[in-house]
Amino acid sequence: MSDKRKLIALAVLAAGLIALFMLIDGSGNWDYVLPKRAKKIAAILLTGSAIAVSTVIFQTLTNNKILTPSLIGLDSLYLLLHTGIVFFFGSATLTMMGKNAQFALAVGLMAMFAVLLFKLLFRREGRHLYFLLLFGIICGTFFSSISSFLQMLLDPNEFLVVQDKMFASFNSINTDLLWISSAAIVLACLYFRRDFKYLDVLALGRDHAVNLGVDVDRITKRLLVAIALLVSISTALVGPVTFLGLLVANLAYQLMNGSEHRVVVPAASLVSIAALVGGLLIVERVFTFSTSLSVILNFIGGAYFLYLLLKESKSI
């Protein structure tokens, strides 16, 4: 099957799942059901596309298909932010801030951290991208450790508020945030649009890209900023979904047999959307909200991550 037909099949699958999610068990209350479900679908389209695009680009830059942008530590910083607010100021402060203020604060802090990290690590020439990953892992572990320590000291009722931020949720999405997120994601995509054509060359490796005349350092910095923006927006909108990007990016590579990025990126976005909508259907219709979507996705993604590690170890 050609790549074009595969993309059409993925689009049909995603559209079918969206239609099923929108129309199943409406019970005639369409005026209430459709707008509420439409918000969830809009959030899924934004989040799924942002995570898929950022992960594919990140794996291309690192030339490693078992890495995700979450290694930079943005997910841990997001959780530390909300844990710190509840610990020092109380859960009432978090509630009084409103979702718009929480979104702006989370995106601003994560983006500022990422840009500061890139500035510090790429200040000198010759700094390798894997040094950034190592430093990001250290920062992520540090943030997670502080969050865990503060959570142990929280009152159980206060901890429940923090616990809601640990998992991705599509149940209470603010319409204003959808418009803001859409505009921010479009701007981020426009920011790296002119560098998108270099991804196929960067996938060959740094040395080959340099020999072909590509300014690897400049393009890497620009793409890393775009990745940080996409991850920050998606995380602030619905919460952290750690292994989704790893799962959908590798599935897209396998389905498209390592095709060009102009094919892999939309394929990964469609797989991500289908996975989120399908997972939401399972959570609501099979488990009746007894578990969360991120738990299911992280379980499947974690198992797939172990599979990839075992597969890579055998090929060495």
Phi and psi in degrees as GROMACS dihedral restraints (atoms count N, CA, C in turn):
[ dihedral_restraints ]
;  ai    aj    ak    al  type     phi  dphi    fc
    3     4     5     6     1   -71.4    20    10
    4     5     6     7     1   162.5    20    10
    6     7     8     9     1   -62.0    20    10
    7     8     9    10     1   -36.5    20    10
    9    10    11    12     1   -63.5    20    10
   10    11    12    13     1   -43.1    20    10
   12    13    14    15     1   -68.1    20    10
   13    14    15    16     1   -34.9    20    10
   15    16    17    18     1   -64.8    20    10
   16    17    18    19     1   -41.2    20    10
   18    19    20    21     1   -64.1    20    10
   19    20    21    22     1   -40.6    20    10
   21    22    23    24     1   -63.0    20    10
   22    23    24    25     1   -42.0    20    10
   24    25    26    27     1   -63.2    20    10
   25    26    27    28     1   -41.9    20    10
   27    28    29    30     1   -65.0    20    10
   28    29    30    31     1   -39.4    20    10
   30    31    32    33     1   -64.4    20    10
   31    32    33    34     1   -40.7    20    10
   33    34    35    36     1   -64.6    20    10
   34    35    36    37     1   -41.5    20    10
   36    37    38    39     1   -62.2    20    10
   37    38    39    40     1   -48.1    20    10
   39    40    41    42     1   -62.4    20    10
   40    41    42    43     1   -43.8    20    10
   42    43    44    45     1   -65.0    20    10
   43    44    45    46     1   -38.9    20    10
   45    46    47    48     1   -64.2    20    10
   46    47    48    49     1   -42.6    20    10
   48    49    50    51     1   -66.0    20    10
   49    50    51    52     1   -38.2    20    10
   51    52    53    54     1   -64.5    20    10
   52    53    54    55     1   -43.8    20    10
   54    55    56    57     1   -62.9    20    10
   55    56    57    58     1   -41.3    20    10
   57    58    59    60     1   -63.3    20    10
   58    59    60    61     1   -43.0    20    10
   60    61    62    63     1   -64.4    20    10
   61    62    63    64     1   -38.8    20    10
   63    64    65    66     1   -72.1    20    10
   64    65    66    67     1   -33.5    20    10
   66    67    68    69     1  -105.3    20    10
   67    68    69    70     1   -16.1    20    10
   69    70    71    72     1   -68.2    20    10
   70    71    72    73     1   133.0    20    10
   72    73    74    75     1    51.4    20    10
   73    74    75    76     1    50.6    20    10
   75    76    77    78     1   -76.3    20    10
   76    77    78    79     1   -24.9    20    10
   78    79    80    81     1    57.5    20    10
   79    80    81    82     1    24.7    20    10
   81    82    83    84     1    81.0    20    10
   82    83    84    85     1    -7.7    20    10
   84    85    86    87     1   -90.2    20    10
   85    86    87    88     1    55.1    20    10
   87    88    89    90     1   -67.3    20    10
   88    89    90    91     1   -31.8    20    10
   90    91    92    93     1   -63.4    20    10
   91    92    93    94     1   -28.1    20    10
   93    94    95    96     1   -93.7    20    10
   94    95    96    97     1   -41.6    20    10
   96    97    98    99     1   -70.7    20    10
   97    98    99   100     1   -49.7    20    10
   99   100   101   102     1   -61.9    20    10
  100   101   102   103     1   -47.9    20    10
  102   103   104   105     1   -61.8    20    10
  103   104   105   106     1   -38.1    20    10
  105   106   107   108     1   -66.6    20    10
  106   107   108   109     1   -43.3    20    10
  108   109   110   111     1   -72.0    20    10
  109   110   111   112     1   -31.0    20    10
  111   112   113   114     1   -63.4    20    10
  112   113   114   115     1   -36.0    20    10
  114   115   116   117     1   -62.4    20    10
  115   116   117   118     1   -42.8    20    10
  117   118   119   120     1   -63.3    20    10
  118   119   120   121     1   -42.4    20    10
  120   121   122   123     1   -64.9    20    10
  121   122   123   124     1   -41.0    20    10
  123   124   125   126     1   -61.7    20    10
  124   125   126   127     1   -42.1    20    10
  126   127   128   129     1   -64.7    20    10
  127   128   129   130     1   -37.8    20    10
  129   130   131   132     1   -66.5    20    10
  130   131   132   133     1   -42.7    20    10
  132   133   134   135     1   -60.5    20    10
  133   134   135   136     1   -44.6    20    10
  135   136   137   138     1   -67.8    20    10
  136   137   138   139     1   -50.8    20    10
  138   139   140   141     1   -65.6    20    10
  139   140   141   142     1   -46.6    20    10
  141   142   143   144     1   -60.6    20    10
  142   143   144   145     1   -44.1    20    10
  144   145   146   147     1   -67.3    20    10
  145   146   147   148     1   -43.3    20    10
  147   148   149   150     1   -63.0    20    10
  148   149   150   151     1   -44.4    20    10
  150   151   152   153     1   -66.4    20    10
  151   152   153   154     1   -42.6    20    10
  153   154   155   156     1   -64.7    20    10
  154   155   156   157     1   -48.0    20    10
  156   157   158   159     1   -63.5    20    10
  157   158   159   160     1   -46.2    20    10
  159   160   161   162     1   -63.8    20    10
  160   161   162   163     1   -38.2    20    10
  162   163   164   165     1   -69.6    20    10
  163   164   165   166     1   -43.6    20    10
  165   166   167   168     1   -61.0    20    10
  166   167   168   169     1   -44.6    20    10
  168   169   170   171     1   -65.1    20    10
  169   170   171   172     1   -41.7    20    10
  171   172   173   174     1   -63.3    20    10
  172   173   174   175     1   -42.8    20    10
  174   175   176   177     1   -66.3    20    10
  175   176   177   178     1   -32.6    20    10
  177   178   179   180     1   -67.5    20    10
  178   179   180   181     1   -43.9    20    10
  180   181   182   183     1   -63.9    20    10
  181   182   183   184     1   -40.6    20    10
  183   184   185   186     1   -86.1    20    10
  184   185   186   187     1   -10.1    20    10
  186   187   188   189     1    55.3    20    10
  187   188   189   190     1    40.0    20    10
  189   190   191   192     1  -147.5    20    10
  190   191   192   193     1   123.4    20    10
  192   193   194   195     1   -91.2    20    10
  193   194   195   196     1     9.4    20    10
  195   196   197   198     1  -115.7    20    10
  196   197   198   199     1    18.1    20    10
  198   199   200   201     1  -112.1    20    10
  199   200   201   202     1   151.3    20    10
  201   202   203   204     1  -133.8    20    10
  202   203   204   205     1   159.6    20    10
  204   205   206   207     1   -62.3    20    10
  205   206   207   208     1   -17.1    20    10
  207   208   209   210     1   -63.3    20    10
  208   209   210   211     1   -17.3    20    10
  210   211   212   213     1   -65.6    20    10
  211   212   213   214     1   -20.7    20    10
  213   214   215   216     1   -67.4    20    10
  214   215   216   217     1   -22.9    20    10
  216   217   218   219     1   103.0    20    10
  217   218   219   220     1    11.7    20    10
  219   220   221   222     1   -68.8    20    10
  220   221   222   223     1   -37.5    20    10
  222   223   224   225     1   -62.2    20    10
  223   224   225   226     1   -43.1    20    10
  225   226   227   228     1   -66.5    20    10
  226   227   228   229     1   -36.7    20    10
  228   229   230   231     1   -66.7    20    10
  229   230   231   232     1   -38.6    20    10
  231   232   233   234     1   -60.3    20    10
  232   233   234   235     1   -45.1    20    10
  234   235   236   237     1   -69.0    20    10
  235   236   237   238     1   -38.5    20    10
  237   238   239   240     1   -63.1    20    10
  238   239   240   241     1   -38.0    20    10
  240   241   242   243     1   -58.8    20    10
  241   242   243   244     1   -51.1    20    10
  243   244   245   246     1   -70.9    20    10
  244   245   246   247     1   -35.9    20    10
  246   247   248   249     1   -64.1    20    10
  247   248   249   250     1   -42.5    20    10
  249   250   251   252     1   -64.3    20    10
  250   251   252   253     1   -39.9    20    10
  252   253   254   255     1   -63.1    20    10
  253   254   255   256     1   -45.5    20    10
  255   256   257   258     1   -67.2    20    10
  256   257   258   259     1   -38.6    20    10
  258   259   260   261     1   -69.2    20    10
  259   260   261   262     1   -45.4    20    10
  261   262   263   264     1   -88.7    20    10
  262   263   264   265     1   -29.6    20    10
  264   265   266   267     1  -120.2    20    10
  265   266   267   268     1   -11.0    20    10
  267   268   269   270     1    93.3    20    10
  268   269   270   271     1   156.3    20    10
  270   271   272   273     1   -67.0    20    10
  271   272   273   274     1   -25.6    20    10
  273   274   275   276     1   -62.6    20    10
  274   275   276   277     1   -35.9    20    10
  276   277   278   279     1   -63.7    20    10
  277   278   279   280     1   -41.4    20    10
  279   280   281   282     1   -64.4    20    10
  280   281   282   283     1   -37.5    20    10
  282   283   284   285     1   -70.1    20    10
  283   284   285   286     1   -41.9    20    10
  285   286   287   288     1   -68.1    20    10
  286   287   288   289     1   -24.2    20    10
  288   289   290   291     1   -64.5    20    10
  289   290   291   292     1   -33.0    20    10
  291   292   293   294     1    83.6    20    10
  292   293   294   295     1   158.5    20    10
  294   295   296   297     1   -69.0    20    10
  295   296   297   298     1   -35.2    20    10
  297   298   299   300     1   -64.2    20    10
  298   299   300   301     1   -44.2    20    10
  300   301   302   303     1   -67.6    20    10
  301   302   303   304     1   -40.4    20    10
  303   304   305   306     1   -61.3    20    10
  304   305   306   307     1   -42.7    20    10
  306   307   308   309     1   -62.1    20    10
  307   308   309   310     1   -48.2    20    10
  309   310   311   312     1   -62.9    20    10
  310   311   312   313     1   -41.2    20    10
  312   313   314   315     1   -66.4    20    10
  313   314   315   316     1   -43.2    20    10
  315   316   317   318     1   -66.2    20    10
  316   317   318   319     1   -47.0    20    10
  318   319   320   321     1   -63.8    20    10
  319   320   321   322     1   -44.3    20    10
  321   322   323   324     1   -61.5    20    10
  322   323   324   325     1   -43.6    20    10
  324   325   326   327     1   -68.3    20    10
  325   326   327   328     1   -45.0    20    10
  327   328   329   330     1   -66.1    20    10
  328   329   330   331     1   -42.6    20    10
  330   331   332   333     1   -65.5    20    10
  331   332   333   334     1   -41.2    20    10
  333   334   335   336     1   -64.3    20    10
  334   335   336   337     1   -42.1    20    10
  336   337   338   339     1   -61.6    20    10
  337   338   339   340     1   -44.8    20    10
  339   340   341   342     1   -64.4    20    10
  340   341   342   343     1   -45.6    20    10
  342   343   344   345     1   -64.0    20    10
  343   344   345   346     1   -41.9    20    10
  345   346   347   348     1   -62.9    20    10
  346   347   348   349     1   -39.9    20    10
  348   349   350   351     1   -62.9    20    10
  349   350   351   352     1   -44.4    20    10
  351   352   353   354     1   -65.3    20    10
  352   353   354   355     1   -40.0    20    10
  354   355   356   357     1   -62.9    20    10
  355   356   357   358     1   -43.6    20    10
  357   358   359   360     1   -68.2    20    10
  358   359   360   361     1   -41.3    20    10
  360   361   362   363     1   -83.9    20    10
  361   362   363   364     1   -23.9    20    10
  363   364   365   366     1  -106.5    20    10
  364   365   366   367     1    18.4    20    10
  366   367   368   369     1   -68.0    20    10
  367   368   369   370     1   -33.2    20    10
  369   370   371   372     1  -105.3    20    10
  370   371   372   373     1   147.7    20    10
  372   373   374   375     1   -71.5    20    10
  373   374   375   376     1   149.9    20    10
  375   376   377   378     1    90.1    20    10
  376   377   378   379     1    -3.0    20    10
  378   379   380   381     1   -68.9    20    10
  379   380   381   382     1   127.8    20    10
  381   382   383   384     1   -85.1    20    10
  382   383   384   385     1   150.8    20    10
  384   385   386   387     1   -62.8    20    10
  385   386   387   388     1   -31.7    20    10
  387   388   389   390     1   -68.8    20    10
  388   389   390   391     1   -22.5    20    10
  390   391   392   393     1   -65.8    20    10
  391   392   393   394     1   -37.8    20    10
  393   394   395   396     1   -62.7    20    10
  394   395   396   397     1   -43.3    20    10
  396   397   398   399     1   -62.7    20    10
  397   398   399   400     1   -43.5    20    10
  399   400   401   402     1   -62.4    20    10
  400   401   402   403     1   -44.9    20    10
  402   403   404   405     1   -66.1    20    10
  403   404   405   406     1   -38.2    20    10
  405   406   407   408     1   -63.8    20    10
  406   407   408   409     1   -40.8    20    10
  408   409   410   411     1   -62.7    20    10
  409   410   411   412     1   -41.2    20    10
  411   412   413   414     1   -62.7    20    10
  412   413   414   415     1   -44.8    20    10
  414   415   416   417     1   -64.1    20    10
  415   416   417   418     1   -42.8    20    10
  417   418   419   420     1   -61.9    20    10
  418   419   420   421     1   -41.5    20    10
  420   421   422   423     1   -65.6    20    10
  421   422   423   424     1   -39.6    20    10
  423   424   425   426     1   -62.9    20    10
  424   425   426   427     1   -46.3    20    10
  426   427   428   429     1   -63.5    20    10
  427   428   429   430     1   -41.9    20    10
  429   430   431   432     1   -64.9    20    10
  430   431   432   433     1   -38.4    20    10
  432   433   434   435     1   -65.0    20    10
  433   434   435   436     1   -43.6    20    10
  435   436   437   438     1   -64.5    20    10
  436   437   438   439     1   -42.5    20    10
  438   439   440   441     1   -59.8    20    10
  439   440   441   442     1   -44.9    20    10
  441   442   443   444     1   -63.5    20    10
  442   443   444   445     1   -39.9    20    10
  444   445   446   447     1   -64.5    20    10
  445   446   447   448     1   -45.3    20    10
  447   448   449   450     1   -65.7    20    10
  448   449   450   451     1   -36.7    20    10
  450   451   452   453     1   -65.7    20    10
  451   452   453   454     1   -33.7    20    10
  453   454   455   456     1   -66.0    20    10
  454   455   456   457     1   -26.6    20    10
  456   457   458   459     1   -91.2    20    10
  457   458   459   460     1    -7.1    20    10
  459   460   461   462     1   -75.9    20    10
  460   461   462   463     1   151.6    20    10
  462   463   464   465     1   -64.2    20    10
  463   464   465   466     1   142.7    20    10
  465   466   467   468     1   -53.4    20    10
  466   467   468   469     1   -38.2    20    10
  468   469   470   471     1   -67.7    20    10
  469   470   471   472     1   -37.4    20    10
  471   472   473   474     1   -69.4    20    10
  472   473   474   475     1   -36.0    20    10
  474   475   476   477     1   -63.0    20    10
  475   476   477   478     1   -32.6    20    10
  477   478   479   480     1   -61.2    20    10
  478   479   480   481     1   -34.1    20    10
  480   481   482   483     1   -66.9    20    10
  481   482   483   484     1   -42.7    20    10
  483   484   485   486     1   -67.4    20    10
  484   485   486   487     1   -36.9    20    10
  486   487   488   489     1   -61.4    20    10
  487   488   489   490     1   -33.2    20    10
  489   490   491   492     1   -62.8    20    10
  490   491   492   493     1   -27.1    20    10
  492   493   494   495     1   -84.1    20    10
  493   494   495   496     1    -9.4    20    10
  495   496   497   498     1   -76.8    20    10
  496   497   498   499     1   -20.3    20    10
  498   499   500   501     1  -125.4    20    10
  499   500   501   502     1   146.9    20    10
  501   502   503   504     1   -67.1    20    10
  502   503   504   505     1   140.8    20    10
  504   505   506   507     1  -139.6    20    10
  505   506   507   508     1   134.0    20    10
  507   508   509   510     1  -112.9    20    10
  508   509   510   511     1    14.3    20    10
  510   511   512   513     1   -84.3    20    10
  511   512   513   514     1   -30.1    20    10
  513   514   515   516     1  -131.1    20    10
  514   515   516   517     1    69.3    20    10
  516   517   518   519     1   -92.6    20    10
  517   518   519   520     1   128.7    20    10
  519   520   521   522     1   -79.6    20    10
  520   521   522   523     1   133.5    20    10
  522   523   524   525     1   -60.8    20    10
  523   524   525   526     1   -38.3    20    10
  525   526   527   528     1   -60.3    20    10
  526   527   528   529     1   -38.9    20    10
  528   529   530   531     1   -66.7    20    10
  529   530   531   532     1   -32.5    20    10
  531   532   533   534     1   -63.9    20    10
  532   533   534   535     1   -43.5    20    10
  534   535   536   537     1   -66.7    20    10
  535   536   537   538     1   -43.0    20    10
  537   538   539   540     1   -63.9    20    10
  538   539   540   541     1   -44.4    20    10
  540   541   542   543     1   -63.8    20    10
  541   542   543   544     1   -41.5    20    10
  543   544   545   546     1   -59.8    20    10
  544   545   546   547     1   -46.7    20    10
  546   547   548   549     1   -63.8    20    10
  547   548   549   550     1   -42.0    20    10
  549   550   551   552     1   -66.5    20    10
  550   551   552   553     1   -40.2    20    10
  552   553   554   555     1   -67.9    20    10
  553   554   555   556     1   -39.9    20    10
  555   556   557   558     1   -61.9    20    10
  556   557   558   559     1   -43.0    20    10
  558   559   560   561     1   -63.6    20    10
  559   560   561   562     1   -40.0    20    10
  561   562   563   564     1   -64.2    20    10
  562   563   564   565     1   -39.9    20    10
  564   565   566   567     1   -67.8    20    10
  565   566   567   568     1   -39.0    20    10
  567   568   569   570     1   -64.9    20    10
  568   569   570   571     1   -31.7    20    10
  570   571   572   573     1   -63.1    20    10
  571   572   573   574     1   -41.4    20    10
  573   574   575   576     1  -104.5    20    10
  574   575   576   577     1    10.1    20    10
  576   577   578   579     1   -60.3    20    10
  577   578   579   580     1   -42.2    20    10
  579   580   581   582     1   -73.4    20    10
  580   581   582   583     1   -17.7    20    10
  582   583   584   585     1   -93.0    20    10
  583   584   585   586     1    -5.4    20    10
  585   586   587   588     1   -62.6    20    10
  586   587   588   589     1   -32.8    20    10
  588   589   590   591     1   -67.0    20    10
  589   590   591   592     1   -17.0    20    10
  591   592   593   594     1   -88.2    20    10
  592   593   594   595     1    -6.4    20    10
  594   595   596   597     1   -63.1    20    10
  595   596   597   598     1   -39.9    20    10
  597   598   599   600     1   -64.0    20    10
  598   599   600   601     1   -34.2    20    10
  600   601   602   603     1   -73.3    20    10
  601   602   603   604     1   -42.1    20    10
  603   604   605   606     1   -63.3    20    10
  604   605   606   607     1   -29.6    20    10
  606   607   608   609     1   -64.9    20    10
  607   608   609   610     1   -19.4    20    10
  609   610   611   612     1   -74.5    20    10
  610   611   612   613     1   -16.3    20    10
  612   613   614   615     1   116.2    20    10
  613   614   615   616     1   156.7    20    10
  615   616   617   618     1   -60.7    20    10
  616   617   618   619     1   -45.9    20    10
  618   619   620   621     1   -62.9    20    10
  619   620   621   622     1   -44.5    20    10
  621   622   623   624     1   -64.8    20    10
  622   623   624   625     1   -40.2    20    10
  624   625   626   627     1   -64.0    20    10
  625   626   627   628     1   -41.9    20    10
  627   628   629   630     1   -63.4    20    10
  628   629   630   631     1   -43.0    20    10
  630   631   632   633     1   -64.2    20    10
  631   632   633   634     1   -26.9    20    10
  633   634   635   636     1   -87.9    20    10
  634   635   636   637     1     5.1    20    10
  636   637   638   639     1    90.6    20    10
  637   638   639   640     1    16.2    20    10
  639   640   641   642     1   -89.3    20    10
  640   641   642   643     1   133.9    20    10
  642   643   644   645     1   -80.0    20    10
  643   644   645   646     1    85.8    20    10
  645   646   647   648     1   -62.9    20    10
  646   647   648   649     1   -44.4    20    10
  648   649   650   651     1   -62.9    20    10
  649   650   651   652     1   -45.0    20    10
  651   652   653   654     1   -64.6    20    10
  652   653   654   655     1   -46.4    20    10
  654   655   656   657     1   -66.9    20    10
  655   656   657   658     1   -38.7    20    10
  657   658   659   660     1   -61.3    20    10
  658   659   660   661     1   -43.7    20    10
  660   661   662   663     1   -61.9    20    10
  661   662   663   664     1   -44.7    20    10
  663   664   665   666     1   -63.9    20    10
  664   665   666   667     1   -43.3    20    10
  666   667   668   669     1   -69.7    20    10
  667   668   669   670     1   -34.1    20    10
  669   670   671   672     1   -66.2    20    10
  670   671   672   673     1   -37.2    20    10
  672   673   674   675     1   -63.6    20    10
  673   674   675   676     1   -43.0    20    10
  675   676   677   678     1   -63.1    20    10
  676   677   678   679     1   -41.3    20    10
  678   679   680   681     1   -61.3    20    10
  679   680   681   682     1   -45.5    20    10
  681   682   683   684     1   -60.4    20    10
  682   683   684   685     1   -41.1    20    10
  684   685   686   687     1   -65.2    20    10
  685   686   687   688     1   -44.8    20    10
  687   688   689   690     1   -64.1    20    10
  688   689   690   691     1   -44.8    20    10
  690   691   692   693     1   -66.7    20    10
  691   692   693   694     1   -40.6    20    10
  693   694   695   696     1   -62.7    20    10
  694   695   696   697     1   -44.0    20    10
  696   697   698   699     1   -65.8    20    10
  697   698   699   700     1   -47.2    20    10
  699   700   701   702     1   -65.3    20    10
  700   701   702   703     1   -39.3    20    10
  702   703   704   705     1   -68.0    20    10
  703   704   705   706     1   -43.3    20    10
  705   706   707   708     1   -68.2    20    10
  706   707   708   709     1   -27.6    20    10
  708   709   710   711     1   -75.6    20    10
  709   710   711   712     1   -46.9    20    10
  711   712   713   714     1  -124.2    20    10
  712   713   714   715     1   -16.6    20    10
  714   715   716   717     1   112.1    20    10
  715   716   717   718     1   173.0    20    10
  717   718   719   720     1   -76.0    20    10
  718   719   720   721     1   134.4    20    10
  720   721   722   723     1  -128.7    20    10
  721   722   723   724     1    90.2    20    10
  723   724   725   726     1   -62.9    20    10
  724   725   726   727     1   -51.2    20    10
  726   727   728   729     1   -97.4    20    10
  727   728   729   730     1     2.5    20    10
  729   730   731   732     1   -62.5    20    10
  730   731   732   733     1   -46.4    20    10
  732   733   734   735     1   -60.9    20    10
  733   734   735   736     1   -43.3    20    10
  735   736   737   738     1   -59.5    20    10
  736   737   738   739     1   -43.4    20    10
  738   739   740   741     1   -65.2    20    10
  739   740   741   742     1   -53.2    20    10
  741   742   743   744     1   -72.0    20    10
  742   743   744   745     1   -34.7    20    10
  744   745   746   747     1   -65.3    20    10
  745   746   747   748     1   -45.2    20    10
  747   748   749   750     1   -70.4    20    10
  748   749   750   751     1   -35.4    20    10
  750   751   752   753     1   -63.6    20    10
  751   752   753   754     1   -39.8    20    10
  753   754   755   756     1   -64.2    20    10
  754   755   756   757     1   -42.1    20    10
  756   757   758   759     1   -60.8    20    10
  757   758   759   760     1   -42.0    20    10
  759   760   761   762     1   -69.1    20    10
  760   761   762   763     1   -41.1    20    10
  762   763   764   765     1   -66.8    20    10
  763   764   765   766     1   -37.8    20    10
  765   766   767   768     1   -94.4    20    10
  766   767   768   769     1     3.3    20    10
  768   769   770   771     1    55.0    20    10
  769   770   771   772     1    42.9    20    10
  771   772   773   774     1    68.1    20    10
  772   773   774   775     1    37.6    20    10
  774   775   776   777     1   -73.6    20    10
  775   776   777   778     1  -175.3    20    10
  777   778   779   780     1   -68.5    20    10
  778   779   780   781     1   162.9    20    10
  780   781   782   783     1   -67.0    20    10
  781   782   783   784     1   -26.2    20    10
  783   784   785   786     1   -65.9    20    10
  784   785   786   787     1   -15.5    20    10
  786   787   788   789     1  -102.9    20    10
  787   788   789   790     1   -42.0    20    10
  789   790   791   792     1   -66.9    20    10
  790   791   792   793     1   -41.2    20    10
  792   793   794   795     1   -63.0    20    10
  793   794   795   796     1   -51.3    20    10
  795   796   797   798     1   -64.3    20    10
  796   797   798   799     1   -32.9    20    10
  798   799   800   801     1   -64.0    20    10
  799   800   801   802     1   -43.8    20    10
  801   802   803   804     1   -63.7    20    10
  802   803   804   805     1   -38.6    20    10
  804   805   806   807     1   -64.3    20    10
  805   806   807   808     1   -43.3    20    10
  807   808   809   810     1   -66.7    20    10
  808   809   810   811     1   -40.5    20    10
  810   811   812   813     1   -63.8    20    10
  811   812   813   814     1   -40.1    20    10
  813   814   815   816     1   -63.7    20    10
  814   815   816   817     1   -45.0    20    10
  816   817   818   819     1   -63.1    20    10
  817   818   819   820     1   -44.7    20    10
  819   820   821   822     1   -62.8    20    10
  820   821   822   823     1   -39.4    20    10
  822   823   824   825     1   -66.1    20    10
  823   824   825   826     1   -41.6    20    10
  825   826   827   828     1   -68.4    20    10
  826   827   828   829     1   -44.5    20    10
  828   829   830   831     1   -66.8    20    10
  829   830   831   832     1   -44.3    20    10
  831   832   833   834     1   -62.6    20    10
  832   833   834   835     1   -41.1    20    10
  834   835   836   837     1   -64.7    20    10
  835   836   837   838     1   -38.0    20    10
  837   838   839   840     1   -66.8    20    10
  838   839   840   841     1   -37.0    20    10
  840   841   842   843     1   -63.0    20    10
  841   842   843   844     1   -40.5    20    10
  843   844   845   846     1   -66.5    20    10
  844   845   846   847     1   -42.3    20    10
  846   847   848   849     1   -62.6    20    10
  847   848   849   850     1   -43.0    20    10
  849   850   851   852     1   -81.8    20    10
  850   851   852   853     1   -37.8    20    10
  852   853   854   855     1   -98.8    20    10
  853   854   855   856     1   -28.9    20    10
  855   856   857   858     1   -98.0    20    10
  856   857   858   859     1   -52.6    20    10
  858   859   860   861     1   -90.9    20    10
  859   860   861   862     1    -4.0    20    10
  861   862   863   864     1    46.5    20    10
  862   863   864   865     1    49.7    20    10
  864   865   866   867     1    64.0    20    10
  865   866   867   868     1    19.2    20    10
  867   868   869   870     1   -78.5    20    10
  868   869   870   871     1   -10.0    20    10
  870   871   872   873     1  -141.2    20    10
  871   872   873   874     1   174.7    20    10
  873   874   875   876     1  -108.6    20    10
  874   875   876   877     1   160.2    20    10
  876   877   878   879     1   -63.9    20    10
  877   878   879   880     1   -40.9    20    10
  879   880   881   882     1   -65.4    20    10
  880   881   882   883     1   -30.6    20    10
  882   883   884   885     1   -64.3    20    10
  883   884   885   886     1   -44.5    20    10
  885   886   887   888     1   -64.8    20    10
  886   887   888   889     1   -47.4    20    10
  888   889   890   891     1   -66.0    20    10
  889   890   891   892     1   -39.9    20    10
  891   892   893   894     1   -68.0    20    10
  892   893   894   895     1   -34.4    20    10
  894   895   896   897     1   -65.6    20    10
  895   896   897   898     1   -48.5    20    10
  897   898   899   900     1   -66.5    20    10
  898   899   900   901     1   -44.0    20    10
  900   901   902   903     1   -65.3    20    10
  901   902   903   904     1   -38.1    20    10
  903   904   905   906     1   -64.7    20    10
  904   905   906   907     1   -41.7    20    10
  906   907   908   909     1   -64.3    20    10
  907   908   909   910     1   -40.0    20    10
  909   910   911   912     1   -67.7    20    10
  910   911   912   913     1   -35.2    20    10
  912   913   914   915     1   -62.1    20    10
  913   914   915   916     1   -43.8    20    10
  915   916   917   918     1   -62.5    20    10
  916   917   918   919     1   -39.2    20    10
  918   919   920   921     1   -61.0    20    10
  919   920   921   922     1   -43.5    20    10
  921   922   923   924     1   -64.5    20    10
  922   923   924   925     1   -40.0    20    10
  924   925   926   927     1   -63.0    20    10
  925   926   927   928     1   -44.3    20    10
  927   928   929   930     1   -65.5    20    10
  928   929   930   931     1   -37.3    20    10
  930   931   932   933     1   -66.0    20    10
  931   932   933   934     1   -42.8    20    10
  933   934   935   936     1   -67.7    20    10
  934   935   936   937     1   -36.3    20    10
  936   937   938   939     1   -66.7    20    10
  937   938   939   940     1   -32.9    20    10
  939   940   941   942     1   -73.3    20    10
  940   941   942   943     1   -27.6    20    10
  942   943   944   945     1   -82.0    20    10
  943   944   945   946     1   -12.3    20    10
